[in-house]
Amino acid sequence: MSDFSRNEPRIIAVANQKGGVGKTTTAINLAAALVEIGMKVLVVDLDPQGNASTGLGVVDEARELTSYDLLLSDGNLSEMVQSAGIEGLFIIPANVDLSSADMEMAKVERRSYLLKQALRQDAMAAYGLDYILIDCPPSLNLLTVNAMVAANSVLVPLQSEFFALEGLSQLLMTIREVRASANPDLRVEGVVLTMYDKRNNLSQQVEADARANLGDLVFRTKIPRNVRISEAPSYAIPVLNYDTNSTGARAYRALAAELVRNHESVAA
């Protein structure tokens, strides 16, 4: 029997050990797109760089309690969860304190289960969440393993560039290992192509290779290379709020709709 109740939020780890693939951008904007269609969403920033926190408007001074505390302290959840300035969208921010979390967690019993326990505490129910998106660090470290143990599924952003598929096998192997050892219900939510340029032969080749190798795991929606997506973080808001009619905003709305349709078809 699944460990996850349908009354609980669906937890998705957004992960890729390669940096610069649009991981944080996807976590932020997918969350905003889900909220736009009526969902309540929590983003857990699990990257010591704290880019998801910055991108959702959480200034450094407001990061007194962070995902580090979520993992390694008995702090009050309500003091960690912050509004992201958009109704229905919440964030647990991160800062550089998280850099030492791997070493701290190494001393703790059942260290791979810390995030799972934290996200399933009774106090979480008060937020009435539909989704929790975990923005993982760009590495396959203990933080990423914690995210996979806590999650229902893993969403993999894949940049449309040369060598894109290299390294993906290592990520999929880590998912298989977590499934075998700690979370048998974990599945691959899907692979989403990012920074896609339909005029570029290389983007088209990466898409063809990805679909040939991964089949239906690749989302139909592609996230384009779009200047508005790149500009939005400097204004500390999702692209859906920065330029609601941009091709980037429309793509993330399409991704959210595809994600929800997939979940509804599985539930049916």
C-alpha positions as CSV (number, residue, x, y, z in Angstrom):
1,M,0.0,0.0,0.0
2,S,1.2,3.5,-0.8
3,D,2.7,5.5,2.1
4,F,1.0,8.7,0.8
5,S,-2.6,9.7,1.5
6,R,-4.5,11.4,-1.3
7,N,-5.6,13.9,1.4
8,E,-2.0,14.9,1.8
9,P,-0.2,17.3,-0.5
10,R,1.6,15.8,-3.5
11,I,5.4,16.3,-2.9
12,I,7.6,16.8,-5.9
13,A,11.4,17.0,-5.8
14,V,12.7,19.2,-8.6
15,A,16.2,17.8,-9.2
16,N,19.1,17.6,-11.5
17,Q,22.7,17.4,-10.3
18,K,23.8,19.7,-13.2
19,G,23.6,23.4,-12.4
20,G,22.2,26.0,-14.8
21,V,19.4,23.7,-16.3
22,G,16.4,25.8,-15.1
23,K,15.8,23.8,-12.0
24,T,15.0,26.7,-9.6
25,T,13.2,28.7,-12.4
26,T,11.0,25.7,-12.9
27,A,10.3,25.2,-9.2
28,I,9.3,28.9,-8.8
29,N,7.2,29.3,-12.0
30,L,5.5,25.9,-11.8
31,A,4.5,26.7,-8.3
32,A,3.1,30.1,-9.4
33,A,1.2,28.4,-12.3
34,L,-0.3,25.8,-10.0
35,V,-1.5,28.6,-7.6
36,E,-3.0,30.4,-10.6
37,I,-5.3,27.4,-11.2
38,G,-6.4,27.3,-7.6
39,M,-3.9,25.2,-5.8
40,K,-2.1,25.9,-2.6
41,V,1.6,25.4,-3.0
42,L,4.6,25.4,-0.7
43,V,8.1,25.7,-2.1
44,V,10.9,24.2,0.1
45,D,14.2,25.8,-0.9
46,L,16.7,23.1,-0.2
47,D,19.6,24.7,-2.1
48,P,22.2,26.6,0.0
49,Q,22.4,29.2,-2.7
50,G,18.8,30.2,-1.8
51,N,17.9,31.3,-5.3
52,A,14.3,30.1,-5.0
53,S,14.0,32.3,-1.9
54,T,15.4,35.3,-3.7
55,G,13.2,34.6,-6.8
56,L,10.1,34.7,-4.6
57,G,11.0,37.9,-2.8
58,V,12.4,36.7,0.5
59,V,15.2,39.1,1.5
60,D,18.2,37.9,3.5
61,E,17.0,39.5,6.7
62,A,13.8,37.5,6.5
63,R,15.6,34.2,6.5
64,E,16.0,33.8,10.3
65,L,14.5,30.4,10.3
66,T,15.1,28.3,7.1
67,S,15.0,24.8,5.7
68,Y,18.1,24.1,7.8
69,D,15.9,24.5,10.8
70,L,13.2,22.4,9.2
71,L,15.7,19.6,9.0
72,L,17.7,20.0,12.1
73,S,15.7,21.8,14.8
74,D,12.4,21.5,16.6
75,G,11.5,25.0,15.6
76,N,7.9,26.2,15.1
77,L,6.8,25.4,11.5
78,S,4.7,28.6,11.4
79,E,7.9,30.7,11.8
80,M,9.6,28.8,8.9
81,V,6.8,29.0,6.4
82,Q,6.4,32.4,4.8
83,S,4.0,33.9,2.3
84,A,5.6,34.4,-1.1
85,G,3.5,37.5,-1.7
86,I,1.0,35.7,-3.8
87,E,-2.1,34.3,-2.3
88,G,-1.8,30.5,-1.9
89,L,1.9,30.4,-2.5
90,F,4.3,29.8,0.5
91,I,8.0,29.2,0.9
92,I,10.4,27.8,3.4
93,P,13.5,29.8,2.5
94,A,17.2,28.8,2.5
95,N,20.5,30.5,3.2
96,V,24.2,29.5,3.4
97,D,23.5,27.7,6.8
98,L,22.3,24.8,4.6
99,S,25.8,24.3,3.3
100,S,26.8,22.6,6.6
101,A,23.6,20.5,6.8
102,D,25.2,17.4,5.1
103,M,27.8,17.2,7.9
104,E,25.2,17.9,10.6
105,M,22.8,15.3,9.2
106,A,25.6,12.7,9.0
107,K,25.6,12.5,12.8
108,V,21.8,11.9,13.0
109,E,20.1,8.5,13.1
110,R,17.8,7.9,10.1
111,R,19.4,11.0,8.5
112,S,17.8,10.3,5.1
113,Y,14.3,10.6,6.6
114,L,14.6,14.1,8.3
115,L,12.7,16.0,5.6
116,K,10.0,13.4,5.3
117,Q,9.3,13.6,9.0
118,A,9.4,17.4,8.9
119,L,6.9,17.7,6.0
120,R,4.5,15.2,7.5
121,Q,4.3,16.8,10.9
122,D,0.7,17.6,12.1
123,A,1.2,21.3,11.9
124,M,1.6,21.1,8.1
125,A,-2.2,20.3,7.8
126,A,-3.1,23.9,8.7
127,Y,-1.9,25.2,5.4
128,G,-4.2,23.0,3.3
129,L,-1.6,22.4,0.7
130,D,-2.1,20.7,-2.6
131,Y,1.5,20.6,-3.7
132,I,4.9,20.8,-2.1
133,L,7.8,21.5,-4.5
134,I,11.3,20.9,-3.2
135,D,14.0,22.9,-5.0
136,C,17.0,20.5,-4.7
137,P,20.7,21.6,-4.8
138,P,22.6,20.9,-8.0
139,S,24.2,17.7,-6.6
140,L,23.3,14.2,-5.5
141,N,24.1,14.8,-1.9
142,L,22.3,14.0,1.4
143,L,20.0,17.0,0.9
144,T,18.8,15.7,-2.5
145,V,18.4,12.2,-1.0
146,N,16.3,13.6,1.8
147,A,14.1,15.3,-0.9
148,M,13.7,12.0,-2.8
149,V,12.8,10.1,0.4
150,A,10.2,12.7,1.3
151,A,8.7,13.0,-2.2
152,N,6.1,11.2,-4.2
153,S,8.0,11.9,-7.4
154,V,11.0,13.6,-9.0
155,L,10.6,16.3,-11.8
156,V,13.8,16.6,-13.9
157,P,14.4,19.8,-15.8
158,L,16.7,19.0,-18.8
159,Q,18.4,21.8,-20.6
160,S,18.2,21.6,-24.4
161,E,21.9,21.6,-25.1
162,F,24.8,19.3,-26.0
163,F,25.5,16.6,-23.4
164,A,22.1,17.2,-21.8
165,L,21.4,13.5,-21.4
166,E,24.8,12.9,-19.9
167,G,24.5,12.6,-16.2
168,L,20.8,11.9,-16.3
169,S,21.6,8.2,-16.0
170,Q,23.3,8.9,-12.6
171,L,20.2,10.8,-11.4
172,L,17.9,8.0,-12.5
173,M,20.2,5.5,-10.7
174,T,20.0,7.5,-7.5
175,I,16.2,7.5,-7.8
176,R,16.2,3.7,-8.2
177,E,18.5,3.3,-5.2
178,V,16.2,5.5,-3.1
179,R,13.2,3.5,-4.3
180,A,14.9,0.2,-3.3
181,S,16.1,1.4,0.1
182,A,13.8,4.1,1.6
183,N,10.9,5.1,-0.6
184,P,9.4,2.3,-2.7
185,D,6.6,4.6,-4.0
186,L,9.0,7.2,-5.5
187,R,8.5,7.6,-9.2
188,V,9.8,9.9,-12.0
189,E,7.2,12.6,-12.4
190,G,8.7,13.4,-15.8
191,V,11.5,15.2,-17.7
192,V,10.8,18.8,-18.8
193,L,12.9,20.3,-21.6
194,T,14.1,23.8,-20.6
195,M,15.7,26.7,-22.6
196,Y,14.3,25.2,-25.7
197,D,14.8,27.1,-29.0
198,K,12.6,25.6,-31.8
199,R,14.8,27.4,-34.4
200,N,17.9,25.6,-33.1
201,N,18.7,22.2,-34.6
202,L,20.5,21.2,-31.4
203,S,17.3,21.7,-29.3
204,Q,15.3,19.6,-31.7
205,Q,18.0,16.9,-31.6
206,V,18.0,16.9,-27.8
207,E,14.2,16.6,-27.8
208,A,14.3,13.7,-30.3
209,D,17.0,11.9,-28.2
210,A,15.1,12.5,-25.0
211,R,11.9,11.1,-26.4
212,A,13.6,8.2,-28.0
213,N,15.3,7.2,-24.7
214,L,12.6,8.2,-22.2
215,G,9.4,8.0,-24.1
216,D,6.3,9.2,-22.2
217,L,8.5,10.4,-19.3
218,V,9.2,13.5,-21.3
219,F,6.5,16.2,-20.9
220,R,4.8,17.4,-24.1
221,T,5.3,21.0,-22.8
222,K,8.7,22.6,-23.5
223,I,10.0,25.6,-21.7
224,P,11.4,28.1,-24.2
225,R,14.5,30.2,-24.0
226,N,12.8,33.4,-23.1
227,V,14.2,36.7,-22.0
228,R,11.3,37.4,-19.7
229,I,12.0,34.2,-17.7
230,S,15.6,35.4,-17.3
231,E,14.6,38.9,-16.2
232,A,11.9,37.9,-13.7
233,P,14.2,36.8,-10.8
234,S,15.8,40.3,-10.7
235,Y,12.4,41.6,-9.8
236,A,11.9,38.8,-7.2
237,I,8.7,37.5,-8.8
238,P,7.7,34.6,-11.0
239,V,7.5,35.3,-14.8
240,L,3.8,34.8,-14.6
241,N,3.6,38.0,-12.5
242,Y,6.4,39.8,-14.3
243,D,5.0,39.4,-17.8
244,T,1.9,37.4,-17.8
245,N,1.5,37.1,-21.5
246,S,5.1,36.2,-22.3
247,T,5.9,32.9,-24.0
248,G,7.7,31.8,-20.8
249,A,4.6,32.4,-18.6
250,R,2.3,30.6,-21.1
251,A,4.7,27.6,-21.1
252,Y,4.7,27.2,-17.4
253,R,0.9,27.5,-17.3
254,A,0.9,24.6,-19.9
255,L,3.3,22.6,-17.8
256,A,1.1,23.0,-14.7
257,A,-2.0,22.0,-16.6
258,E,-0.2,18.9,-18.0
259,L,1.0,18.0,-14.6
260,V,-2.4,18.2,-13.0
261,R,-4.0,16.3,-15.9
262,N,-1.5,13.5,-15.4
263,H,-2.3,13.3,-11.7
264,E,-6.0,13.3,-12.4
265,S,-5.7,10.5,-14.9
266,V,-3.7,8.4,-12.5
267,A,-6.2,9.1,-9.7
268,A,-9.0,8.0,-11.9
